[in-house]
Amino acid sequence: MPDLGRDHSRRASQIWTWSPDAKAPEPVTANRNNDRWPVLIAGEQILFSLWSRNREAVTADLGEVKPVTMGGEFATRPTDQWMAAVVMTNAAQFGYAIKAVEPVWRPRPLFNGRIAYMTAPTPDAPLRLAQADWGYIRTSPSSLAEGEELPYEGGAQRHYGPDRDAEGRSLIAACPTASPDQSVLFAGALAGSSPTSFAIYQVADDWTSGAPVPRLVFDDPDRGDSEPVAVYARQFVPKPRRLTPPLADSYRAPEKIRLLSGQEYTGAMGYLENVAIKPPIRNPIPWHDRSGGQRIDPRVNPLVSPPPNVRSIAVYSAGRDRFDDPDQWRIPGVWEKQMVSPLVADDDLRAWIPSDPLRPTVIVGLDERGKVARWISEASGDRPSRTYTAYAGDHYSGILPNGYHYCNGCHTGHTFTVLDPRERTGGSGLDVIPAR
């Protein structure tokens, strides 16, 4: 999209789906920066890389969320990181898969149940491979107080891949993908060599005790070889389906919504529901890893404690740039607080909100004073206390017309989807097309 976001000049990209019986594609994400490298995984989910470069933050007085370019003092900081995210093919639920301190580029599921990706451990480091457990999280900048970091990763693990070839020479590694023989295929080149030096390598997918030595599979000396994909029969993946609200009174869109600006909105609307704002996340992250260690059960001991003081939800919109003015080549999108919806029964969010692809939304939890909710987690054992805000600002959310959308919690450590992400083969639903 010709939408430049804030503080940079790169067009925005999102993840789209186009069902065979649909007249046109539709977006399932709403980034004003970049969503890249999508791949279908189990549970009708799309795994991809999300560039979170949102320039808004919570003001120091907790009175609002606004772009940092407008000046002032802030309680949180804007984001600038690549993470692995996941969205349902019908856009009903969105969440994170891996949020590491280093960038997470081109994530791909492995047969061992982990996610492989390429990264750079430091900004000036060469590309190398890593793999992490589903749900690994070490950062959550938009909801953490300025200067704080998450104290630990809950027992989830991250391991780096090979950085040397069989002769011990430094290796640049990129573009990992699974192979059914419990290995990882990737593109690699000797450090300092030309771009045409990339070749295809293979390495075992168990990196828990250090990365094994990779094996050279293919190298065309005159061309760069990259982005390998193993060819095998994958388990049947259902076609994308669209989930619409049930036809009940509580799910019928109102004729109009009065926005905080005083405007009466009568356009398309989508339904947003959250019935777990204050409890810890209700579904368990699998906390037994293959090495026999323990992972934290977030129902009992959550990585990020849930907010105790959210009373209402504010919906902000991050308007996309416009390029239709005869005199100005670009009109920057407007950041606007659209509406506030009180919680139902003190814990549930059920609200119809505007559906406009040109105005992605951001959700913020407010306390009884109408301020951005803030709380301090309790220290326990080797876990120091942390200060959090109820601001899910690591991403922008799209709202489909008459679409149903569900979220967990009320901050960026809570947007988690429980599933088994391992790559699969076979499946009775696989179509076999004979040669003709």
N, C-alpha and C positions, 0 to 999 in steps of 0.2 A: 504494500500500500504506500502511496506517496504521503506518508506521515512520519515526520522526523523526530517526534518525541521532544525531549528537552536536552539541551547541551550537546547535541551531536547532529550529524548530517547524514545519517544512514536511514534508509527507508525501513518501515516496520514490516515484519512478516509474521504470519500466524499459521496455525495448522488448520487445514480445511478437509472436509470429506465430501464425496460426491457419490451418493447411492445410485445404483443402476437405474432405478425407476424415478429418479428425481430430475427435474428440468434444469437445475443449476446446483453448483456446490454451495456449501454453507460453512462458515467458520465454526470451529469448536474451541478455539482460544481467542484471546483479545489483546495480545501484547502490543504495546506501542514501541517496543524495541524489536527483539527477534525471538521467534520460536523456530527451531531447526531440527533436521534429521529425525523425522517421525518413524516409528516402527510399531506394528501391531503386536501386542502380547496377549497373555491370557486374560480372561474376564472382560472381553470387549473393551480393552484399554489401549490407549495410544501412549507409548513412551517417547519422550523427545527431550531436547535441550532447550532450556528457557534462559534467555539473557534478561536477568532482572536488573534493569538500570532505571529504576523509578526514582525521580528526583524529589519526591514529596516526603515530609517527615512531620512528626508531632511537635508542635510548638512547646517551648519551655513551660508555659503556664497551663499546658494540657487543654487549652481552649479550642484548638482546631488542628487540622492537618492541612499543610499548604506547601507549595514548591519552595525549596530552599533558595532558589534564585530570586525570590521576592524579599530576601533578607530577614533578619531577626535571629533569635536564639531558639534552639531546638532540643527536645528531650531525647530524640532518637536521631538516627542518621539515614540518609538516603542509601539506596542499594546500588551495587554494581558487581554482580557475580553471575556466573553461568551455573545452573543447577539442572539436575534431571527431574523432570516433572512428568505427570501422568494425567490423562483426561479420558473420560469415557467417550466412546464413539458417538454417543448421543448428547454429549456435553453436560450431562446431568450432574456430574461430580468431577472436581478438579483437585489435585493434590501434589505433594512433592514425593519423589522417589529417593533421591540422594541430594543432600545439601552439604557439600564439603567446603572447606576453606579455599581449596584450589578449584579452578574451573572444571566443570563436568561437560565434556563435548562428545557428541555422537554416542549416547549410551545404547548398549545392546544387551539383551538377556543371554545368559549362559546356561548350559545344561546343569551346572552345579547350583543353580538358584540365585546366584549373584548377578550383578550388573557390571559389565565391563565398559570402559570409556577411555578416551584419550584426554590428557591434561598437561599442564605445565606446573610443576610444584612451586616454582617461583616465576615472576613475570619474565625474567630473562633466560629461563631454563628451556632446553629443547623439549619437544613433544615426547611423552612417554605414556605407557598404558597403566591403568589402575582398574581394580574391581572392588566393589563394596557391597555389603549386605543391603537388601531392600529396607529402606527406612533409616539409613545412616544419616545423621544430622550433626553438624558441628557449628552451624551458624544460622542465625535468624535475625538479620540486622534490623528490619523494620519494626519488630516488636521488642527488641532489647534496648535497654537504656544506653545512651551514648557512652562508648568506651568499654562496654561489657561484652563478653563472649559466652557462649554456652559452656558450662563447666565440664561436660563429658558427653559421650556419644551413646550412652545406654547399653554398652556391650556390643553394639554393632561394629563390624570391622571393615577396615579399608586396607588393601594391600597393593603395592606397586608391582608392575610387570617388569620384564627384562629390559635392561639398558645396555647390555653387552651381547655381541654375537658369539659364535662358537670359538672364535679366536681371541676373545677378550677385548675387541675393539668397541669403542663407544657407539651406541646405536640409537638413532631416532626412531620412535615407534608410534604408529597412528592407526586409526580406522580398525578397531578390533571387531570381531564377529565370531559367533559360536560355530563349532564344528562338532558333529555327533559323537566323535571319538574322545569326548572329554578334553578337547583342546580349544585353543583360540587361534584363529587366523588373523594376521595383521599385516600392514604395510610397514616396511622398515628400510632405513638407509643409514650408511655410516655417517657419523657426525662430520659436518663440513663438506660433504659431497654435494654434487649438483642435484637439482630436482629430478632429473631423469635417472638417478641412481636408486630410486625406490624399487624394492622387490617384495615378494610375498614370503612371509615367514609363518611358522606354526610353532606353538608352545603349549605345553600342558596347562590346564586351567586351575591347578592347585598352586596358589602362590602364598599360602599361609606360613611356610617356612623359608620364604625367599623365592624369587622368581627362577624357574628352571632356565636352562640354556635353550634358546630357540633354534629351530631347524629351518634352513633355507629351502623353500618349496619351488619357487619359480623366479627367474630373473631374465628379462629381456634387456640386454646391455644397451640397446639403442633407445629404449623407451622407459618411462616411469610407470611402474605397476602399483596400483593402489586400490583401496576399497574392495577387498576380496569378499566373496559370499559363498559359503558352502551350499551345494545344491542337494536338497533332500526333501522328502515329503513331510511337511509340517502338519501338526494337528489342525483339524478343521476349525476355522475362525468364523463365527456367524457374521453375516453382513451387518453393517451399522444399522441400528434401529433407533427410532426417536421416541423418547418417553414424554408423554404429555400428561398434564395434571388430570387426576380422576374427575369425572363429572359430578362433583358434589358442591354444595353451596359454598363451602369454605375455599374451594379451588376455582371459583368463577371470578374472572377479572372484573374489577369495578369499571364503571363507565368512564370514570375520570379520577385522577389523583391531584390533589393540590400540593404543589411543590413549595419549598421554603421561600422561593423567590416570589410567591404569590400567583404564579402561573398555574392554570389548570391544564394538566396533561391528559390528553385523550387518545394518545397513540398506542402502539403495540406495547404489551406488558408481558413480563415473565414472572414466574412464581419462585420465591426463594424460601427454603425451609432449613431450620437448624433446631434440633430438639436436644442438643447436648452441649450447650454453651458452658455451663458451670461444672459439670462432672468431668473427671478424667476421661480420655477417649475410651469408648466402650468396647472396642474390638482389640484383641491382643496382637501386637507385633510378635511373630515367632521368635522366642528368645532363647531357644536351644540351638547353638551353632554346631557344625560338624566336628569341631575340635573338642567338644565336651564342655565348653565354657557356658556361662549364663548371660542371657540378655535380659534387660529390664522389662517387666510386664507393665506397660503404661497405664493399665487399669488400676494398678495399686501404687505405682511409684513413677509417675509420668516424667518424661524428659523435661517438659515445660509444664509447670503447674497451671491448672485451669484458673480463669479469672473468677473471683468471688463476688465482684461488685458491678457487673454489667447489668444495666437496667433498660437500655434501649440500643438500637442499632442505627447509625448514621450511614447513609449511602452517598458517596461522592462520585462525581463523574469526571473523567479525564478526557475532555474533548480532543478529537484528532485535528490535525492541521487542515486548513482549507487552502485550496489553490485556484479558486474561482473568482478572485477579485481582479478587475481590469487594471488596477493601479498598484496593488501590492502582490508580489509574487508568492508570498506566504503569509497567511494569517494564523498565528499559533493557536492551538487548541486551548480552551478555557477550562480551568479547574474550578469545579462548582460543587457545593454541598446541596444535594437535591432534596433529600427528605430524611426524616427521623421516624423510626417505627418502634414503639414500645414493645417490650417482650410480653409474650402471652404466658400467664401463670408464673411470671418472674424468672423463666428459664428458657422459653421457646421463642424462636423467631419464625413467624409466618407472615410473609408480606409479598404483595405484588409491587414490582418496581418497573420503571421504564425500560423498554427494550429498544436500544438504539445502537447499531453497530458503529456509529460515529462518536459514541460517548461511552467507552468502557467504564465499568464501575469499580469502586474500591469500598470495602466494608470496614467500618470502624465501630467498636463497642464503646458506649458512653455510660458513665456512672450516674448516680442519683442527682448530681449537680449539673449534668449535661456536659461534663468534661470527658476527655478521652480516659477510659478506665485504666488505672495503673495499680499494680500490686507487687508485693515482694514475696518470693517463694521462701519456704523454710529451709534452713541449712540442715543437712543430715549426713553424718559420716564424712566422706571425702567430697561431698557435694556442697559447695558454698551457695549462699543465697544469691538470687539474681532479681533484678527489677525488670518487669515486663509491662508492656502496654497492649491493649486490645486493638491492635492495628494490623490487619492482614495486608500489608503493603508491599510484600515481595512480588506481587503479580497484580495484573488487572484482570477483571472478570467480564466475560461476555454474557449477556442475557438473551436467550432465544425468544422470539415471539411465541407466546403461549407455551413456553418451555418450562420444564420442571428442573430446578437446581437445588442441590443439597450440599451443605458444608458442615464440617466438624469444628467444634470449638469456636474460638473467637480471636485467634492470633496465628502467626505464621508457623509455629511449631506443631500446630494441631491438624493442619490440612494433610491428612494421611489416609491412604486407601489400602486396606488390608487385602492382599492377594498373594498367590504363589506365582512369582514372575518367571519361573524357570522356562527355558526353551524346551519345546516338545517335538516329537516326531510321530508319524502315523495318525491314527484316529479314524473311526468308522465313517465320519462325515466327509472324508476326502474325496473329491471328484477325480476320476481318472478319464482322461480324454485320449482316445486311441489315435494313432497316426493315420493320415489319409493320403 
